[in-house]
């Protein structure tokens, strides 16, 4: 039997089977048109129709449907807004990953067709959910996202200035004018970056999860804030392996007909991967600490340097996953018990 998980905010941690719902709905929303698909428990094909985009009208339509309702919407720029607006009007909302819905790209494509296919995928339990919540940590996600955008823009301007200086740009007729604006952009970037970092520092004093993560060697204020903001709720990852996959720290093996076709990296969160890779580099190049001792232990066991470095990044990721899931503080030298277990085996 197909099952779908329900977030804690919607059903207090319980899970619902697809058979528990009476109505399956899909919404394809745009600024001008909303396409709606609807299936009942015994329907073989979805009913689809289009209307001018009107959230009030859609809520009224949902109210006419008696019984338990599950609604799916593809992850877009309006997804969080629709999630907040509609969660009290249905029993379950699934914001799904558009990259996973390959069926939608097959054959003719219109909003009505997309909504109908989405409804079929929902009914069959074939959707991959994208995490959303209403908690305060989700607002922190927006803050971290804005900080990431700021840093990318700042690095681009710094690179632009470095390129100008290396290319003897200052000798051009318009060089002083352009360089003046570049320098002003750099000054604005540096001031804005400091303001964000002050905000992160203030947050680290008040947020227990951030303070706990900062106890791990290699994890600073910004790294800890990024982890907490992106993960939000570690319980959405069933196992540590799922979390490592989300962080891009493991690869999936491709096997067909009993033959291996190598490994491929899944779609992953680039920010988290960068945090753990930088943490591993910081630990390895820093002073003696429990995690650096783990790195040295791996080298003594014959690991190549790059493999040992990757193992350290995965170890730090497992530590943070366990701490976020249990709420416990950092316990050093956990790797020793793992090493002893491998030797006993």
Phi, psi and omega per residue, in radians:
X1 nan 2.312 3.119
X2 -1.253 2.386 3.072
X3 -2.256 2.702 3.045
X4 -2.301 2.456 -3.113
X5 -1.355 2.569 3.101
X6 -1.945 2.308 3.125
X7 -1.171 2.721 -3.074
X8 -1.052 -0.618 -3.110
X9 -1.199 -0.332 -3.086
X10 -1.776 -0.595 -3.085
X11 -2.491 0.433 3.045
X12 0.940 0.746 3.021
X13 1.486 -0.054 -3.131
X14 -1.418 2.906 3.075
X15 -2.102 2.621 -3.126
X16 -2.061 2.452 3.007
X17 -1.459 2.691 3.113
X18 -1.065 -0.507 -3.140
X19 -1.208 -0.204 3.136
X20 -1.372 -0.232 -3.084
X21 -1.707 2.550 3.092
X22 -1.710 -0.445 -3.079
X23 -2.332 2.347 3.096
X24 -2.055 2.119 -3.037
X25 -2.225 2.523 3.041
X26 -2.240 2.428 -3.115
X27 -2.172 2.162 3.013
X28 -1.904 1.844 -2.974
X29 -1.821 2.370 2.984
X30 -2.402 3.066 -3.097
X31 -1.118 -0.565 -3.061
X32 -1.817 -0.639 -2.998
X33 -2.280 2.454 2.967
X34 -2.036 2.217 3.082
X35 -1.810 2.259 -3.043
X36 -2.124 2.335 3.043
X37 -2.122 2.465 -3.056
X38 -2.430 2.296 3.032
X39 -2.274 2.510 2.998
X40 -1.672 3.094 -3.068
X41 -1.016 -0.640 -3.083
X42 -1.824 0.151 -3.135
X43 -1.233 2.540 3.066
X44 -1.733 -0.515 3.124
X45 -2.316 2.562 3.126
X46 -1.344 2.598 2.962
X47 -1.587 2.251 -3.097
X48 -2.170 2.541 3.073
X49 -2.745 2.777 3.138
X50 -2.062 2.595 3.074
X51 -2.507 2.755 2.958
X52 -1.031 2.443 -3.072
X53 -1.025 2.017 -3.124
X54 -2.658 1.832 -3.069
X55 -1.119 -0.652 3.131
X56 -1.086 -0.751 3.122
X57 -1.132 -0.684 3.132
X58 -1.155 -0.675 3.092
X59 -1.108 -0.683 3.105
X60 -1.130 -0.668 3.097
X61 -1.118 -0.752 3.115
X62 -1.069 -0.628 -3.118
X63 -1.164 -0.416 -3.141
X64 -1.363 -0.246 -3.103
X65 -1.565 2.039 -3.106
X66 -1.597 2.317 -3.141
X67 2.001 -3.059 -3.098
X68 -1.356 2.368 -3.049
X69 -2.165 2.383 3.010
X70 -2.138 2.317 -3.068
X71 -2.156 2.418 3.063
X72 -2.129 2.503 3.109
X73 -2.427 2.408 3.090
X74 -1.264 2.563 3.116
X75 -1.155 2.012 3.101
X76 -2.471 -3.020 3.133
X77 -1.167 -0.398 -3.133
X78 -1.694 0.035 -3.001
X79 -1.083 -0.795 -3.114
X80 -1.128 -0.685 3.101
X81 -1.093 -0.811 3.116
X82 -1.126 -0.661 3.117
X83 -1.036 -0.829 -3.131
X84 -1.150 -0.735 -3.062
X85 -1.245 -0.568 -2.959
X86 -1.859 -0.156 -3.014
X87 -1.116 -0.470 3.119
X88 -1.470 -0.055 -3.090
X89 -1.866 -0.079 3.068
X90 -2.369 2.927 3.139
X91 -1.500 -0.314 -3.095
X92 -2.793 2.367 3.027
X93 -2.104 2.292 3.048
X94 -2.024 1.953 3.001
X95 -1.570 1.962 -2.930
X96 -1.827 2.776 -3.086
X97 -1.391 1.994 -3.108
X98 -1.142 -0.474 3.129
X99 -1.202 -0.387 -3.113
X100 -1.471 -0.322 -3.029
X101 -1.590 1.191 -3.086
X102 -1.125 -0.474 -3.102
X103 -1.030 -0.522 -3.073
X104 -1.193 -0.387 -3.125
X105 -1.563 -0.050 -3.115
X106 -1.587 2.250 3.082
X107 1.390 -2.859 -3.130
X108 -1.122 2.702 -3.048
X109 -2.361 2.063 2.951
X110 -2.445 2.985 3.121
X111 -1.083 -0.705 3.139
X112 -1.145 -0.746 3.123
X113 -1.121 -0.755 3.117
X114 -1.062 -0.758 3.137
X115 -1.103 -0.706 3.128
X116 -1.131 -0.774 3.114
X117 -1.134 -0.684 3.124
X118 -1.088 -0.675 3.114
X119 -1.143 -0.686 3.094
X120 -1.127 -0.735 3.102
X121 -1.111 -0.680 3.085
X122 -1.087 -0.839 -3.110
X123 -1.085 -0.577 -3.130
X124 -1.494 -0.100 -3.140
X125 1.276 0.570 -3.045
X126 -1.879 0.258 -3.125
X127 -1.564 2.547 3.037
X128 -1.806 2.061 -3.002
X129 -1.417 2.497 3.009
X130 -1.804 2.279 -3.015
X131 -1.246 2.315 2.992
X132 -2.445 2.708 3.086
X133 -2.678 3.022 3.101
X134 -1.875 0.033 -3.051
X135 -1.233 2.929 3.122
X136 -1.119 -0.496 3.134
X137 -1.145 -0.460 3.106
X138 -1.199 -0.557 3.054
X139 -1.166 -0.586 3.089
X140 -1.105 -0.573 3.074
X141 -0.984 -0.746 -3.124
X142 -1.145 -0.656 3.116
X143 -1.130 -0.791 3.133
X144 -1.143 -0.700 3.106
X145 -1.069 -0.736 3.110
X146 -1.142 -0.657 3.094
X147 -1.122 -0.735 3.106
X148 -1.057 -0.758 3.117
X149 -1.092 -0.704 3.125
X150 -1.079 -0.800 -3.108
X151 -1.121 -0.733 3.122
X152 -1.059 -0.771 3.126
X153 -1.148 -0.686 3.135
X154 -1.150 -0.738 3.115
X155 -1.099 -0.668 3.119
X156 -1.077 -0.751 3.141
X157 -1.189 -0.703 3.107
X158 -1.093 -0.721 3.098
X159 -1.137 -0.646 3.118
X160 -1.080 -0.770 3.132
X161 -1.141 -0.737 3.132
X162 -1.090 -0.686 3.109
X163 -1.138 -0.692 3.125
X164 -1.115 -0.739 -3.105
X165 -1.190 -0.679 -3.133
X166 -1.241 -0.471 -3.108
X167 -1.640 0.285 -3.137
X168 0.947 0.708 -3.070
X169 -1.166 -0.415 -3.029
X170 -1.141 -0.237 -3.121
X171 -1.477 -0.138 -3.125
X172 -1.283 2.811 -3.082
X173 -1.171 -0.683 -3.097
X174 -1.688 0.115 -3.072
X175 -1.017 -0.807 -3.119
X176 -1.044 -0.698 -3.140
X177 -1.123 -0.835 -3.116
X178 -1.154 -0.766 -3.114
X179 -1.115 -0.623 3.108
X180 -1.076 -0.760 3.140
X181 -1.215 -0.631 3.085
X182 -1.116 -0.758 3.129
X183 -1.123 -0.656 3.084
X184 -1.132 -0.677 3.103
X185 -1.123 -0.675 3.128
X186 -1.164 -0.735 3.107
X187 -1.083 -0.748 3.110
X188 -1.111 -0.724 3.111
X189 -1.065 -0.806 -3.104
X190 -1.132 -0.699 3.102
X191 -1.140 -0.789 -3.127
X192 -1.115 -0.703 3.135
X193 -1.096 -0.735 3.100
X194 -1.093 -0.695 3.127
X195 -1.111 -0.753 3.078
X196 -1.076 -0.770 -3.096
X197 -1.175 -0.593 3.039
X198 -1.114 -0.672 3.115
X199 -1.141 -0.707 3.098
X200 -1.143 -0.681 3.121
X201 -1.115 -0.744 3.091
X202 -1.089 -0.696 3.122
X203 -1.136 -0.657 -3.110
X204 -1.117 -0.437 3.131
X205 -1.358 -0.459 -3.029
X206 -1.810 -0.354 -3.069
X207 -1.740 2.061 -3.080
X208 -1.110 -0.704 -3.117
X209 -1.097 -0.751 3.132
X210 -1.127 -0.771 3.132
X211 -1.062 -0.720 3.136
X212 -1.118 -0.765 -3.103
X213 -1.144 -0.530 -3.126
X214 -1.219 -0.186 3.075
X215 -1.304 -0.318 3.140
X216 -1.367 2.315 3.105
X217 -1.041 2.311 3.110
X218 1.670 -0.270 -3.140
X219 -1.781 1.947 3.105
X220 -1.677 -2.941 -3.090
X221 -1.070 -0.883 -3.074
X222 -1.140 -0.736 3.110
X223 -1.082 -0.754 -3.138
X224 -1.125 -0.733 3.125
X225 -1.115 -0.734 3.131
X226 -1.082 -0.766 -3.134
X227 -1.079 -0.862 -3.116
X228 -1.094 -0.722 -3.089
X229 -1.172 -0.693 -3.069
X230 -1.388 -0.710 -3.093
X231 -1.297 -0.744 -3.120
X232 1.086 -1.135 -3.114
X233 -2.360 1.873 -3.078
X234 -1.159 -0.306 -3.129
X235 -1.205 -0.197 3.098
X236 -1.310 -0.189 3.028
X237 -1.799 2.044 -3.033
X238 -1.121 -0.651 -3.089
X239 -2.422 2.892 3.120
X240 -1.082 -0.595 3.122
X241 -1.070 -0.657 3.087
X242 -1.120 -0.674 3.135
X243 -1.199 -0.729 3.112
X244 -1.095 -0.640 3.080
X245 -1.130 -0.743 3.121
X246 -1.087 -0.549 -3.138
X247 -1.506 -0.055 -3.140
X248 1.250 0.474 -3.080
X249 -1.786 -0.018 3.026
X250 -2.383 2.803 3.101
X251 -2.009 2.710 3.117
X252 -1.754 2.358 3.137
X253 -1.443 2.436 3.105
X254 -1.797 2.021 -3.113
X255 -2.218 2.284 3.078
X256 -2.554 2.295 -3.136
X257 1.093 0.538 -3.140
X258 1.339 0.111 -3.105
X259 -2.033 2.373 3.131
X260 -1.519 2.325 3.107
X261 -1.938 0.554 3.087
X262 1.536 -2.986 -3.114
X263 -2.070 2.593 3.095
X264 -2.293 2.609 3.135
X265 -1.508 2.305 3.117
X266 -1.275 2.933 2.960
X267 -1.094 2.319 -2.990
X268 -2.489 3.002 3.114
X269 -1.530 1.958 -3.057
X270 -1.186 -0.547 -3.137
X271 -1.153 -0.799 3.135
X272 -1.129 -0.704 3.122
X273 -1.051 -0.759 3.135
X274 -1.097 -0.694 3.135
X275 -1.053 -0.819 -3.072
X276 -1.292 -0.600 3.091
X277 -1.169 -0.757 3.104
X278 -1.151 -0.640 3.101
X279 -1.103 -0.730 3.124
X280 -1.116 -0.757 3.119
X281 -1.114 -0.687 3.128
X282 -1.124 -0.737 -3.133
X283 -1.134 -0.779 -3.072
X284 -1.162 -0.684 -3.085
X285 -1.540 -0.093 -3.088
X286 -1.594 -2.887 -3.139
X287 -1.320 3.008 -3.107
X288 -1.057 2.314 3.104
X289 -2.730 2.893 -3.066
X290 -0.977 -0.626 -3.093
X291 -1.366 -0.592 3.039
X292 -1.112 -0.620 3.078
X293 -1.096 -0.618 3.070
X294 -1.117 -0.732 3.102
X295 -1.060 -0.788 3.140
X296 -1.161 -0.598 3.072
X297 -1.100 -0.735 3.136
X298 -1.138 -0.711 3.095
X299 -1.095 -0.709 3.114
X300 -1.126 -0.484 3.116
X301 -1.396 -0.050 3.088
X302 1.773 0.128 3.111
X303 -1.183 2.464 2.965
X304 -1.181 2.708 -3.055
X305 -1.019 -0.768 -3.109
X306 -1.187 -0.612 3.094
X307 -1.206 -0.675 3.096
X308 -1.144 -0.669 3.115
X309 -1.133 -0.740 3.095
X310 -1.107 -0.687 3.139
X311 -1.115 -0.660 3.101
X312 -1.126 -0.742 3.111
X313 -1.068 -0.729 3.116
X314 -1.174 -0.653 3.121
X315 -1.103 -0.772 3.110
X316 -1.112 -0.689 3.118
X317 -1.105 -0.723 3.104
X318 -1.112 -0.711 3.117
X319 -1.031 -0.851 -3.096
X320 -1.159 -0.667 3.111
X321 -1.053 -0.821 3.137
X322 -1.116 -0.683 -3.140
X323 -1.190 -0.716 3.121
X324 -1.193 -0.585 -3.095
X325 -1.338 -0.628 -3.064
X326 -1.764 -0.364 -3.076
X327 1.410 0.106 -3.111
X328 -1.448 2.808 3.127
X329 -1.464 2.937 -3.084
X330 -1.156 2.321 3.060
X331 -2.059 2.018 -3.087
X332 -1.273 2.793 3.045
X333 1.103 0.501 3.038
X334 -1.140 -0.449 -3.130
X335 -1.139 -0.405 -3.124
X336 -1.159 -0.691 3.114
X337 -1.184 -0.620 3.087
X338 -1.143 -0.756 3.135
X339 -1.122 -0.697 3.119
X340 -1.136 -0.642 3.110
X341 -1.130 -0.706 3.132
X342 -1.159 -0.672 3.136
X343 -1.170 -0.674 3.138
X344 -1.163 -0.617 3.128
X345 -1.208 nan nan
